[in-house]
Amino acid sequence: MTQSAELRTQARQHYDAKQFTEAGELFRQLWEGEGDAFSGSRYVHCLRKTGRADEALAVARAVAEKYPDDIYVRREIVWALYDAEFKPARERNDLDALVRAGQQIVDLTDEELPLRRVVLDISKLAKDKMKWDIASAWCDRIDRQKLSIEKREMDGHRAVSEREQWYFAKIKSLVGLKRWDEARTLAQEALTTFPHQRDFARWSAQALAGQGRVYRVGGPQRWELLFDFDEQNALTLAVRDGQLVFVGTGQAGVGYRIGAQPAAQTQYTSEVLDAKFPATWGTIAWLGRGPVQFATRSGNTSLPDATWSDWSAPGSESPLKIASPPARYLQVRASGANVSNLRVHYLAQNQKPVIASLRVDGEEKKPARRPPAKPAEEKEDGDEEEKTESTAGATVTAKKASPLKQISWQASDRDGDKLVYRLFYRADGSAVWIPIALDRPLTKTSYSWDTDSVPDGWYQIKLVASDEEANPVGTALMDERVSGPVKVDNRRPEISGLKFAAGTLSGEARDNLSFLVALEYSINGGEWKTFAPEDGIFDRATEPFAVKLPDAPPPPFTLAVRATDEAGNIGVAQIHVP
């Protein structure tokens, strides 16, 4: 066993025993000496487990810079960010720092556990600080149906479940943003799962009353909005001779006298409409009786403020072109007659797809040693065997590893567009990308690449994600990611110069690309037995060997040798000893 292999074995033993201080020191030596992704990610993990969060993050950034697409490296930098930046920001109630750290984390992963923790912590702190925009937006980053409804143990006492915490933050933020209809709908939904949670019932009632509206109902399908006050609550109605004569409001307390004659000028201002993303406005269309005029204003904050545009000049032609500048939010003001079926048309700015990860695995394993296999005469299902003639009377047989490379990835689109994917490969040093699947774009997030017709060598894989099927031609957006080096090795090792003399088996095993990982011999088709190369170490693609065979019988007999490379390809040579 080499010194490096021995060090790695000791590191793993300490790690499995949760002796992270000792394991961390050994993985540090391996990382600094060999620089492999496994040692680097384990070193980061040990630093985190021993409370050295800042060191862990510094090392994680270095490892991630070298191996940006390794899933285990990405996982460790996520948790290093969580320990070193996110948790301290949460403990000091620093919302800005918490959002910055959280954004870094969600940019690196879409795994549920870190995403849940980040979203729930940010939305809770934002709610507590009454930053309704932030609380609502972060709640939208996770599917509430995937959150647990079981009570949690926190600091020795029972706390609300994850889904309850999400409902608290989201409903409260909608109430704070005066998005009453959404708040009431969500509160009613929450009550179906948590019927004894009084806050949800209170917010449902508050959302209904908080709209400050008075309706006239003429039947199950007939209702008419009479008044929409600026105040949050319409609390008191007074009727004389069957006619409404007074309305009293709360928050703030104001009394309105209602006259018998129609108002000389009626006006209605809509709630703020949210396009979710920056949008270009189209037209307003409506149905109504009598003359009516519409004006609009737009902005990029959920509540109108000084950054919003001024009200546009009123117009009355239906459909009416919206004159307000592009923005995320829009508000409509109508003056005049009764209006129904009001529709606002807009085109939200397309959002770019994001590829979170790209993995090429499958046959890219590097075993330290291949276990003993079946005799050459027995073929396992799916094995491929060829037979050719060799010199010196030897017969060579070979088994080929599967040429399939499994490619998998994770990608998302912020505005929910359906994504399609294309895969390409290029040889090391080449600038030309060659399509892997030619017939049509892929819709699944995995693909089996058959490399049987690809020459042996080092390659890179490129993934392109596009939202072209959900957007007009010329407006689609895409993201791409390129893998690290990927080895394609479908050629079997060759064994040459095989001979047996004076009780010693000698020869040379050679592979065109990969290191060899195992040598074995078999006498008369019997059990395969492993042996070492001449220098005792499998550390190159060419390994000469000379080994004494104490179990060799008196001649004549048949002697076979097989060599296995890192890719799992097997080359076998056989000679007859007279």
N, C-alpha and C positions, 0 to 999 in steps of 0.2 A: 504493500500500500504506500502511495506517495505521501509526502509530508502534507501537501494540500488536501488530499483525500482524508487523511487522518484528522486534520484540523476541522474539516467539514463534518466528519462523523461526530467529533466531540461537541461541536457547536450545536448540532441537531439534538444530541443527547441532553445537553443543558436546556435547550429550548423546550423539548418535550417535557422536561421535568419542571418547567416554568422557572428556571434559574436564569432570569433574563439579564442580570448583571454579567454573569460568566459567559452566557451565550452571546451577549452583545459585544464583548471584547473580542471573541473569536470571529464573529461575523464582520467586525470592523477590520480585522486583519485580512480576511478573505476579500472584502470589498476593496480595500486599498491595494491589495496585491493582485487580484484577478479582475475586479471591476465588473462582475456579472450581476445581472438583475436580481437573481435569487438572493445572493448575499447582501446586496444593497437594501432590498425590501425587508429582509429579516433584521438587519442592523437597525433600520428605522423603527421597526416594531419593538425591538428590545429597548431602544431609547425611550419610546413612548411609555412602555410598561414600567420603566424605572423613574418616571416623572421628569425626564429631560426633554420637555416639549419643544423648546426653542432649538436645541441641537437636532432633534428629530426632524423638524421642519427644514432646517438648513441642509441636512443630508438628503432628505426626501426630494428637495428641489434639484440637487445635483444628480441623483439617480434618475429622476423623471426627465431631466434634460438629455440624458444618455439613452433612456428607454421610454420615450413618450407614449408608446402604444401598449406597453406591458400592463395587463389588467391588474396584476398584483402590486406593481409599482404605483399605479394610479390610485389603487385602494389605500395604500399606505400614506400617500401624500394628502389624500382627502382627510384621513383621520389625524394626520399631523397638523393640518390646518385647523381642524376642529379643536384639538387640544391646545395649540399654541396661540391661536388668534380668536377663534369663535367663543370658546368657553370663558376666557378672560373678559371679553367684551360683554358677554351676558352677565357675568358676575358684577361688573361695574355699571350695568344698565346703560351702556353706550350704544344707542341704537344705530348711529351712523357706522361705527366700526363693526357692529354685528352684521349689518347689511352687506358691508364690503367683504367681510370674511365669508358670509353665507353665499354671496354671488360667486366667489372663487370656487367654493365647494360644488355648487350645482353645475358650474361650467365643466367640472371634471368628471361628474358621475351622475347616473340616473338610478343608482341602486336605492332601494326603498328605505333602508334603515337610516343612513345619513340624511337623506332628503326629508324624511319625516321629522327628525330632530331639528334640522335647520328651519323648516317651514313653521313648525309649531312654536319654536322659541322666538323667532323673529315676529311672527304675527301676534304672539302674546305680549311682547314688549311694546310693539307698535300700538296695540290696543290700549295698554296701560298708559301710554304717553299720548293717547288720542290722535295718533297719526293714522287717520282712517284710510288714506290712500295706500300707505305701505302695508297695513294689516290686510286689507282686502286683496291687494295684488299678490302678496305672498301666499295667502290662502288658496288662490287660484292655481298655484303651481303643483298641487297634489290632489289626487282623487280621494275625496273623503270616504268613499265606500271601502277603500282599502285600509282605513284606520280602524284600530281595535275599539270595541265598545266595552271592554273589560276595565274595571277600576284598577288604578295603579297604586303601588306602594312608593311613596316619595318622602324621604326624611322621616321614616318611621310612622307615617300616617297615610290613610287612604286618600287618594286624589282622584279627580275626574278622569275619565277615559280619554284616549287620544281624540276620538271623534267628538266628544263633548267639548274638549278644549278648542277644536277647530270651529265648531258651531259658535261657541262663545265669541271668538275673535271675528269670524266672518259676519255674523248677524249684527253684532255691536257696531262693526265698521260700516255696514250698510245703513244702519240707523243714523250713525254719525254723518254719513254722506247724504242723508235724506233720500235714499233710494228705497222708498217705502214699500213699493210692491214686491221688490226682490226680498227685502227684509222679512215681510210677512210670510211670503211663500216659503222661505227657508226656515223660518221659525216653526211654521206648521209641520214641515218635514221633520225637523228635529224632535218635535213633540211626539211623533209616531214611534220613535225609538226610545226617547227619554221622557215619558209622559209625566213624571213627577218633578221635572226640572222647572221650577216656577219662573225662572228668568226667561225661558223661551216663551212661555205663555204671556208674560208681561211685555216682552218685546213684540210679540205678535199683535197684542192690543195697541201698544204704542205706535207701531207702524201704521195700523189702521187709523187710529185717531190722529197720529202725527202728520197726516197729510193736510189737515186743515180744510177739508172739503165738505160741502153740503150737497147731497144728491136728492132728486125727486124720483121716486120709484113708482112706475105705473103698472107693473106686472113682472112676472118672472124674467122676461126678456126685454123689459122696457125700463130704462133708467136714463136720467139726464143730469149732468153736472150743472148745478146752479151757481155755486160759489167755490172758488179756490183761493183761500186767504193766505197771506204771507205768514201769519202766525201758525204754529204747529198744531194746535188743537181747536176744533170746533166743539165747544162744551155745552152750550145752552141755546135752545130754540124757544121763541115765544110766538104763539099763534093767536090771531084775533079774527073772529068771523070766518074761520077756515083759511085765512091767509097768513103766510109767514111775515112777521113784522119786526123780528129782532133775532140777531145771532150774537152770542157772546163767545169769545175765544180765550184760550190760555196759552201761555208761553209765546208772546206776552198777552196780558189781559186787555182786551179791547172789546168794545160793544159797537155793533153795527145796526143802524136802523134801516129796515127794508121798506122801501116805498111801494106804493101800489102800481105805479107806472113803470113800464120797461125802462131800463137804464138808457140814457142818451148815447152812451158809448160802452160796449162790453169789451172786456179784454181777458185773455187767457194766456198764461205763460207756462210752458211745459216744464216737466222735470228735465234735468240735464240728461241728454242722450249720450251713451257711451259706445263708441265704435270699436273699443278695445285696443285699437292701434291707430296711428295717424291715418287720416282718411281724406279723400277728395270728395267733396259734396256734389251731388247731382241735383235732383229736383224735389220739391214738395208737391204732393197731390192730395186732394181731399174731396169729400162730398159735403154739401152744405146748402142752406137756404138763405137767400139774401146776400147782400154785398159783404165781403170779408177781405181783410188784408193781412198778410203775413210778413214778419221780419225775423231775422235770425242773427245769432252771434255765436262765435266759436272760440275755443281755447284749449289748453293742454293741462288744466287742473280740473279736478272733479267738481269743485265749487267755483262759480264765476268770481273773478277778482280783477285787479287792475291789468293783468296780463292778457285778458280776453279782448277780442275785437269789439268795436262798437256795434250797436244794433244796425243791421243793414237797412237801406231804404225800403219801405213797405211795398209789396206788390200784390196783385189780385188775380193774375192770370194762372189758371191751373192747367198743366203742371207749371210750377214757378221755379225758375232756376235759382238755386241757393247762391247768394253772392258772398257769403262769409268765407274767409280763407281756410285752407286745409288745416285740420287739427284733429285731435282725438275726440273732443267733446263738442256737442252742439245743443243749443237751446232755441226753441221756437216760440214766438209770441204772435197770437192771433187777435185781431180786433174786428168786431162787427157781428155778423149773424152766427147762427148755430152751425157748428162744424162737426162732422163725423168721418170715420174712416181716414184719419190723417196718416199719410205714409211719407217717410223720409228715405230717399234713395242716396246711397253713397258707395264708394269703393274704398275699402280699407287697404292701407299700404301692405303689400305682400311681405311676409316675414321669411327670412332666409332659413332653410333647413340647417340643422346642427347634427353633425356626426359625433357621437360621444365616444365611441370606441370602434376599433377594427382589430380583429384577431385572425391570425392564420395559424392553425394548429394541425391536429390530425396526426400526420406522420412525422412531425418535426420533433420527435423525442430522441433523447440521447442516453440510452441505458448504459450503466457502468459495465454491465456484463449480461450477455444473453443467457438465459437458463438452458440447461440441457434439453435437447429436442429429441424428436422421434428419429428412428433410423431412417437412412436415406430412402429405403424402399417404400416407406409409408408416407403418403401425401395427405396433408390436412385439407379439408374442404376449402376451396377457393385458391389454394396454392397453384402457382404456375410453374411448370417445369420444362426445361429445354435440355437437349443433349447434343454435344458437339464433340468432334475428335480433337485430341491434343497430342503432343509429342511424347516420346518416351513410353508409349503404350498406356498412358493414363487416360481414363475417361472422366470428363468434367461434367458435372450436373450443377445447376444453379436454381435458386428460388428467388423470385422477385417480390419485394415488398409492394404493398398497394400504392398505386400512383396517385390516389385521391388525396387532395389537400382540402381540409375543411376550413372554409372562410366564414366568419360570422361577424356581425356588427350590431351596433345600437345607434339609432338616429331618431330625431323628433322634429316636429315643426310647430312653432309657437301658435300659429293660427289654425292648427288642426288640418292642414292640407294633406291629402294622400300623397305619399312619397313613392317614387320609383328609383331603382338603383342600376348602375352600370359598373362593371368590374373590368380592369385592365391590368396587364403585367408588362414589365420590361426587364431586359437582362441588365446585369450590373454593368455600368459604364455606358449604357445606351440611352439616347434621348427619346426613343420611339416607344410610345405606349401601344400595346396590341390588345384589342378587345378579347375578353375571355368568353362572354356569351354574345353571340352575334345576332340572334333572331329577334329578340325584343328585350325591353328593360325588365329587370327583376322586380318583384313585388314583395318577396319574402326577405328576411334579414339573415339568411345563411345560404351558402352555395358550396357544392362539392366540385372542386376544380380537378379535372382529370389531366394530369401532367404527362401522360404516357407518350404523347407526341412532342413534348417539350424537351429540348436538349438539357442534359445535366448542367447545373451551374447555379449561380446566385441570382435572385430576382427580387423585385419589389412589386407589391400589389397596390393598385390605386382604386379607391371606392369613390364614386360620384353619386350623391343623393340629389334628386331634383323634385320640385313640386309642379312639374310641367303639366300633369294631367288635371290639375285643379285651377289652372290660370290660363288666360289667353296667351296666344303665341307672342313671344317677345317680352313677356312680363314675368316668366318663370325665373326662379332663383335656385341656386345650387350650392352645395358645400362638397368639399372633397378632402380625403385623407389618404396619406401614403404610408404603407407599412414599413417596418424595418426590413432588413435582409431576410429573404426566405430561400432556403436551400431546396433545390429539386435534384434528387439523386435516385434514379431508377436503375442504374447500372450495377451489376453484381460485382463483388470483388473477384479478382483472379488469383489463382494459386499456380505458381510456376516452380520448376526445378525440384519437384517433389521426389524424394528418394529415401530409402531405408537401408542403412549399412551399419554394421557393428552395434546393433541395438539402438541406433539413434535415427530418429525421424527428422529430416531437414527439408527446407524449401523457403519460399518467400510468398507472402500474401500481399496483394496490392489493390488499392481502390483508386479510381480516378479523381475522387472529390472528397469523400468523407474519411475520417479517422476510422480505423478498425477498433472494434470493442470486444471481440471474442475470437478465440481459436479453439477448435475441438478436433479430436480424432476418434475414429471408430474402427474396430478390428472385426472383420468378417460380418459386418452389418450389425454388430452388437451395440451396446450402450455408448452414447457419445460422452467423452470425457474432456474436460477443459484443460488447456495448458497455456503457458505464458509465452510471449515472444522472446527473442534472444536477450533483450535488455530488461525484461521483466515488466515493462510498462507499455500499455496501449496508448501511445501519444503521437501517432502519425498515421498517414495513409498507407505507408509501406512498412511491413513488419517482417524481417527475416526471422526464422526460427530454427532451432536445433534442440530436440528434446529426447531424453532417454525414455524408452518405453519398457518398464519392468514387467509388464503383463503381456509382452509380445510372445506368441506361441512359436514353436518351431515352424519353419516354412514347410509347405507353401501356405500363404494366407493373403487375404485382401485387406488393404489399408486405405482408409479414406480420411481426408482432412477437410474441414469446412471453416470458412472465415465469414464473420458477420460485421457489417459496417454500421455506422450510427443510424442510418436510415432504415435498418432492418433487412437490407438485401443480403442474400446468402450465396456465396460461391463455394462449390465443392469439387475437390479433385480426388481421384481414386487411382491407386496403382496395385498391381499384383506382385507380391514378393515370392519369387520362385524358390 
